[in-house]
Amino acid sequence: MTFAPTPSQTIGPFYGYALPFPGGGDMAPAGHPAAVTLHGCVYDGNGTPVPDALLEFWQGQGRAGSLRRDPVTGGYAGRNGVDSTGFGRVATDADGRWVVRTLPPAEHAPYLSVCVFARGLTHHLFTRAYLREKAPDPLLDALPEPRRSTLVAAPDGAHTYRFDIHLQGEKETVFLAFH
């Protein structure tokens, strides 16, 4: 019996068809007074923006589920607009840019977990986006300063932070390995 290769066995992107969903970056309800905007760009090893990456974000507060289904049709019914879901999924635009709106991370977990899917990657990459540089965290404390800074989002206006992701090269973002 012969099987077709899976997406992780071939070079994609395969995820752009069904994974992005409307409002995928709206992790916090519209108009929430504590909401912050996190935005950035995904760059390849040459510093060129990646126009077809997909990013997933998780954080400890809120409900785990974010996709509601219509009970009649089974189609996408969206978020309920009231609760923070703690999950977001966004694709980069033609210039490699992305944006999510979320609540600030909790003190005990002062970061958003980020998963990166991009062309040329046979397996997705995991990293973190810290919104506070002085956040007490064992991972940040263990990294030398030049590497630590790749995980810290820079303030970029009122309630707005910039977090660029570099897949390779001199500015490569710290990525985490899970065993």
N, C-alpha and C positions, 0 to 999 in steps of 0.2 A: 504494500500500500504506500502511495506517495502523497505527502502532504504539502500544501502550499506554504511558503515561508510566512512567518508571523511578522508584524511590523518591527519588532525588536531585532529581527534577523536580517532586515533589509534597511536601506536608507530611505527615509520618508521625505516629506511629511505625509502621514496618513491621518493624523488626528484632526485636521482642519475641517473635515466634512461634517461630523456629527457631534464633536465634543464642545465647541463653543456654543453658548446659548445667549439669548437676549438678556441684558442686565447682568451678565456674568461678573462684572466688576463692582456691582452694587452690593457689597457685603453688609453695609450699614443701611438702615432705612433712610429714605430721602428726607432731608431736613433735620436729621438727628443732630442736636446741638454739640455733641462731642465728636462727631465724625471728622476724620482726617482723610486727606487725599495722598496716596502714594503713587508716584509715577516714575517712569524711567525709560531706558532703551536697552535692548539686548544687542551686544556686539560680538562679532566673531573674532578669531585670533588676529586678523589684520586691522581690527578697529572699524570694520564695516558693519552698519546696522543689519540685523537679521529680520527680514520682513515676514517670515512665516514661522515664528516661534509661538509656542503656547505656554502660558504660565498658570499654575494653580497656586492658590494661597490658602493657608489654614491658620487659624489662631484659636487659643484655648477657650475664649468666651463665646457664648451663643450656641445655637443648635448645630448639630453636625450636618443635617440635611439641608440642601438649598434648592433642590429641584422638586417643585410640587407638580403633580400630574392631575389633569382634569379627570374626575371620576367617571365621566361619561365616555369621552373620546380616548383617554389615555395619553393625550398630547400634553405638551408643556403648558403649565398654568402659571408659571412664574413664581416669584417669591411672594410672601404674604404682605410685604411692605411695612410690617410692624416690628418683627424680630430681627436681630442681628444673627446672621446664619453662621458666621465664623468660617465660611468657605467662599472662594471666588475663583473664576476661571476666565482668562482673557487671552486673546490672540494679539500679537503685535501687528501694527499697521504697516503700510508700505515703507515707512521710514524706521521700522524697528521699535516704535514707541508703544507703550502700554500704560494703563491707568486703572487703579481700583480705589474705591471709597470704602473705608472701614472704620471701626472704632479703635482707639489706641489700645495696644496690647496691655495685658494685665501685668502688675508688678512682678508676680512670680514667674511669668514667662514673657519677658519684655521684647518679644520679637514676633514676626509673622514667619511661618514656615513657607518656603517657596519651592516649587517643583518646576523644572524647566524641561520642555520638550522642544527640540530644534532639529533642523536638517543636519545630517552628518552625525547625529548622536544615535548610537544603537541602543542606549539606555538613557532614561531621563536622569537629570541631575538634581540634587537636593541642596538647598542653601537656606540662609535665614536673612531677614531684613530687620535690623534693630532700629527702632525710632529714637532711642536714647543711647548716646555713646557711653554714658556713665552707668548704664544698667549693670547691676551686679549679676554676672553670669559666668559659670565655669568655662564655657567655650570661649567667650571673648577674653577672659583673663588668661587663658592658655596660649593665645596667639600673640606673636610679635606685632608691634604697632602697624607696620606697613600692611600686613595681612588682615589685621583686625579692621582696619578702615574699609576694606572691601565689603564688610557686612553691615556697616552703619549707614543708614539713610541720612542725607544732608537736608537740614531745614531749607525750604524753598518757598517761603511766603507763609502767610497765616494758615495754620492747620494743614500745611502741605509739605511733603518730603519728596526728595528725589533719590531713587535707588537704581543705578545702572548695573547691569549684569554683563560681565565680560567672560565669554566662554573659554578663552585661552589668552596667552600672551602676557606681557609685562604687568597688566592691570587685572589679571585673572581673578575672578571672584573666588572666595573660599567655598569649596563644595564639600559636602559631608558624605561619608561612606557608612552604610548600614549593613551589618552582617547578620 
